[in-house]
Amino acid sequence: MSDIHAGPGEIFSLRWHLAVSPGMDHLPSDPAPDPNVLAFIGAERIHPGGLWMAPTMGDGGDLYLIFKARSPGSTILTIGNCFTCPDYYASYRERSIYHVRVG
């Protein structure tokens, strides 16, 4: 488990460098983090060579999951790397777990 420390109102992101593998994605998964402590804002994928360039063979680019720290407290954030999304509940291949502390 990795620790993340943030101040109330701070926006931060988690980054993954992706391989080219159709049908795979990283998403927040259950159990959901405490919504009073942490909010998922969205995701942005940057293709190799920049936002507007075509993907490079063998390189899936970078994925940023963006979050906002809300109120002081702590929560557990689980990110699942899934296959065949959105039917991801039964198909996770790996999970990353973070202990997020806001305050």
N, C-alpha and C positions, 0 to 999 in steps of 0.2 A: 504494500500500500504506500502510495506517495502522498506527501503533505503539500497542500497549497494554502498560503496565507494571503488574505486580501482585506482591504479596508471597505467599509460600507460604501456602496455606490461605485466601487471600482469595477471596470470591465476588463476581462482577461480572456485569453484564448489558450486552447490546447492544440498542438500541431502534430500531425502525422505526415510522414513522407510515404506516399502510396506506391505500391507496385501496380502494374496493369493487371487487373483481375476483375473481369466483369461480374457484377452482382454482389460486390463486397462494399461495405460502408462501415463507418464508425458512428454510433449513435448513443445518446444517453439511454440507459436501459433501467429496468426495474431492479431493485426498488428505487423509486424516484427520490431525488434529494429533497430536503425540506424546502418548500417554496418560499418560506419566510426568510431563509438564509441565502438561497441561490436560485437564480433564474437562467434557463437556457434561452439565449437570444437567437441563435441561428448558426448556420454553417456556411463556409465559403471555400470553394475548391479553386486552387490556382494551378493551371496547367503548366507543364514544363515550358520554360521560355517566356512565361508571362500569362496574364489573364486572357489575352485575345489570340494567342497562338495555338495552333493545332498540337495535340499531344505528341510527344516523342516516343518512338517505339521502345517499349520496355520500361517506360517511366510514367507513373500515374499522376505525378505532380504532388502538391501538398494540400492537405485538408486542415482547415482551422475550425474548431468548434468554439463558439463565442458565448461567454457567460457573464452575468452581472451579479456581483456580491450585493446582497440586499441589506439585511439587518445582522447585528452581532449574533454569533452563535457558531455551531459547527454542524456539519452534515457529511454524509458519505455520498460520493458521486461515482456511479458505475458507468463505464463506457464499454459497449460491446462492439466487437468487430464481427459483423454479420455477413452471412451469405444468403442470397435469394431474398433480400429485403423486399417488401415490408413484412414478410412472414418470418420475422426475425426471432420471435419468442422461442422457437424450438431449434433454431439453427445457428446459435452463436458459436464461433470458433475460438474466440479468446475474449477475455475481459480485462480491462484496466480499472483499478479501484483507487480513488483519491479521497483523502480526508481533507475537506475544505473547512478552513477556520476563518471566520469573518470577525473583525474587531480591531 
